[in-house]
Amino acid sequence: MGTKKGREGVKTLKERIQFMQEGGQVVRFHQHIGHRLDTDARHSHGVAMLCYFLTAGAPTVTLLMAALSHDLAEQVTGDIPYPTKRRIPALRRAVDDLEREVLTAYGLRFEILPMEQRILSLADSLDGMLYCASEAALGNRTALQHVYHVWYNSLAASAPFNTTEQEVINAVHCIWEESNDPQGSKYAVGITS
């Protein structure tokens, strides 16, 4: 039961479900200590929700599935920091190729349109920025400040933005600023009003 291959080269359903479950447990930001662990599962949820906001509530199912699965292969490759990938382009290409191969083997690689890839990349950065904001709100105002600004400054390379995208970027930046208020954070992490 549950051991048959669905298509040639694709893992069994059991293997695919286990891959999804274990992939979500990969720890992010291992090079910067935070107050709370960030996992690929939490991150992927944030990316999917940001894709929803960035498309004004109309993401395709394929975009949402790409958002939810985009980092699952990190259980094989590890979470390689963006600055490392940026400084060593050959490493980035090799890791990207391996991640595509792994996701394909598990039937979890989703082909999205170039416009959707742009949205996914933007959502990926914005979710990282929100993690930095939540850490700042918890009192970790130094360790991830540089990381936030690297992401914020790299957004310029994606410009120009449509109105919806700019509104989401502005909202994330507002959360960052509220998290770093000298009088104390106005961003209540984990508390809804």
LOGUKE-889571 format. One record per residue (C-alpha): residue number from 1; residue in one letter; chain; z, x, y. Coordinates in steps of 0.001 Angstrom, whole numbers, plus 500000, padded with zeros to 6 digits. Last residue first. Layout:
# residues N
     i   aa   ch       c3       c1       c2
   NUM    A    A        Z        X        Y
...
This chain:
# residues 193
     i   aa   ch       c3       c1       c2
   193    S    A   518191   494086   543015
   192    T    A   517307   496271   540076
   191    I    A   519323   499306   539127
   190    G    A   517906   502062   536910
   189    V    A   517493   504534   539730
   188    A    A   518659   503118   543059
   187    Y    A   516293   504613   545638
   186    K    A   518053   504684   549019
   185    S    A   519246   508179   548246
   184    G    A   521877   509614   550500
   183    Q    A   522152   510310   554229
   182    P    A   519679   513206   553908
   181    D    A   517133   510775   552386
   180    N    A   515488   512457   549395
   179    S    A   515059   509460   547114
   178    E    A   513866   507347   550053
   177    E    A   511156   509931   550736
   176    W    A   510029   509916   547105
   175    I    A   510007   506101   546982
   174    C    A   507874   506126   550162
   173    H    A   505521   508604   548482
   172    V    A   505120   506248   545526
   171    A    A   504425   503317   547884
   170    N    A   501885   505363   549866
   169    I    A   500040   506358   546686
   168    V    A   499979   502709   545554
   167    E    A   498669   501558   548961
   166    Q    A   496043   504310   548961
   165    E    A   494803   503228   545529
   164    T    A   494531   499597   546652
   163    T    A   492667   500508   549841
   162    N    A   490139   502773   548118
   161    F    A   490873   506451   547969
   160    P    A   488834   509334   549382
   159    A    A   490186   511536   547997
   158    S    A   490732   513034   544534
   157    A    A   491153   516618   545782
   156    A    A   493715   515340   548286
   155    L    A   495815   514202   545344
   154    S    A   496514   517871   544647
   153    N    A   498925   517960   547605
   152    Y    A   501092   515204   546143
   151    W    A   501051   516758   542682
   150    V    A   502038   520207   543931
   149    H    A   504544   518541   546262
   148    Y    A   506318   516770   543407
   147    V    A   506507   519968   541338
   146    H    A   507989   521886   544284
   145    Q    A   510706   519254   544708
   144    L    A   511432   519227   540977
   143    A    A   514276   521719   540771
   142    T    A   515616   521183   544293
   141    R    A   516718   517603   544786
   140    N    A   518383   516935   541446
   139    G    A   520905   514462   542905
   138    L    A   520122   511334   540878
   137    A    A   517737   510147   543595
   136    A    A   515936   513495   543358
   135    E    A   515505   513004   539600
   134    S    A   514089   509515   540175
   133    A    A   511692   510918   542756
   132    C    A   510517   513687   540391
   131    Y    A   509877   511033   537719
   130    L    A   507923   509060   540318
   129    M    A   505751   512107   541046
   128    G    A   504992   512473   537351
   127    D    A   503995   508802   537294
   126    L    A   501724   509383   540279
   125    S    A   499977   512297   538584
   124    D    A   499181   510329   535417
   123    A    A   498186   507275   537477
   122    L    A   495670   509395   539409
   121    S    A   494261   510854   536203
   120    L    A   493982   507387   534639
   119    I    A   492300   505992   537767
   118    R    A   489769   508846   537789
   117    Q    A   489145   508354   534072
   116    E    A   488570   504659   534813
   115    M    A   485846   505523   537339
   114    P    A   484291   507901   534777
   113    L    A   484217   505066   532188
   112    I    A   486653   505161   529301
   111    E    A   486275   506257   525705
   110    F    A   489516   505699   523815
   109    R    A   490810   508249   521350
   108    L    A   493436   506733   519070
   107    G    A   491674   506661   515703
   106    Y    A   494146   509204   514290
   105    A    A   491487   511847   513677
   104    T    A   489995   511083   517104
   103    L    A   493349   511685   518818
   102    V    A   493657   515051   517047
   101    E    A   490118   516162   517923
   100    R    A   490492   515071   521559
    99    E    A   493799   516992   521764
    98    L    A   492176   520086   520258
    97    D    A   489303   519973   522754
    96    D    A   491694   519486   525700
    95    V    A   493812   522402   524434
    94    A    A   490770   524671   524193
    93    R    A   489464   523618   527610
    92    R    A   492876   524141   529231
    91    L    A   493298   527518   527553
    90    A    A   489886   528623   528819
    89    P    A   490842   527451   532328
    88    I    A   493949   529676   532442
    87    R    A   495555   529277   535865
    86    R    A   495117   525484   535953
    85    K    A   496376   525036   532377
    84    T    A   499489   527068   533194
    83    P    A   500081   525145   536439
    82    Y    A   499687   521869   534483
    81    P    A   502525   522675   532083
    80    I    A   501646   522601   528378
    79    D    A   503380   519686   526699
    78    G    A   503140   520683   523050
    77    T    A   499845   521025   521193
    76    V    A   500587   518985   518058
    75    Q    A   503132   516478   519398
    74    E    A   501087   516738   522581
    73    A    A   498397   514727   520799
    72    L    A   500105   511512   521958
    71    D    A   499500   512361   525627
    70    H    A   496644   509959   526478
    69    S    A   497761   507196   524094
    68    L    A   499260   504562   526407
    67    A    A   496902   505352   529282
    66    A    A   493838   505306   527012
    65    M    A   495021   501941   525630
    64    L    A   495406   500594   529167
    63    L    A   491939   501842   530140
    62    T    A   490417   500303   527002
    61    V    A   492093   496964   527703
    60    T    A   490435   496987   531108
    59    P    A   492638   497093   534178
    58    A    A   492686   494052   536511
    57    G    A   495999   493876   538341
    56    A    A   494799   495464   541571
    55    T    A   493182   498313   539594
    54    L    A   495711   500878   540852
    53    F    A   498594   498512   540045
    52    Y    A   497565   498064   536394
    51    C    A   496784   501766   536047
    50    L    A   500308   502364   537422
    49    M    A   501718   500214   534618
    48    A    A   499785   502195   532002
    47    V    A   500945   505506   533507
    46    G    A   504575   504363   533536
    45    H    A   504406   503284   529878
    44    S    A   502777   506614   529027
    43    H    A   505595   508496   530789
    42    R    A   508369   506655   528962
    41    A    A   506646   507309   525625
    40    D    A   505776   510906   526574
    39    T    A   509449   511584   527111
    38    D    A   511516   512412   530182
    37    L    A   515033   513596   529580
    36    R    A   517486   512743   532320
    35    H    A   519354   514967   534768
    34    G    A   516396   517320   534848
    33    I    A   515765   520881   533726
    32    H    A   512359   522191   534719
    31    Q    A   510328   524100   532068
    30    H    A   510792   521319   529510
    29    F    A   509247   518851   531929
    28    R    A   508193   516470   529144
    27    V    A   509873   515908   525793
    26    V    A   507695   514635   522938
    25    Q    A   509259   511453   521498
    24    G    A   506245   509233   522157
    23    G    A   504167   511321   519792
    22    E    A   506553   510590   516924
    21    Q    A   506003   506821   517105
    20    M    A   502237   507016   517627
    19    F    A   501822   509558   514805
    18    Q    A   503971   507366   512510
    17    I    A   501748   504382   513308
    16    R    A   498604   506423   512617
    15    E    A   499985   507837   509389
    14    K    A   500905   504344   508160
    13    L    A   497468   503021   509151
    12    T    A   495837   505807   507163
    11    K    A   494181   508701   508998
    10    V    A   490568   508666   510146
     9    G    A   488160   511130   508530
     8    E    A   485978   508498   506848
     7    R    A   487047   505099   508047
     6    G    A   490025   502892   507145
     5    K    A   491643   505444   504835
     4    K    A   493792   503802   502202
     3    T    A   497504   504593   502033
     2    G    A   499046   501423   503437
     1    M    A   500000   500000   500000
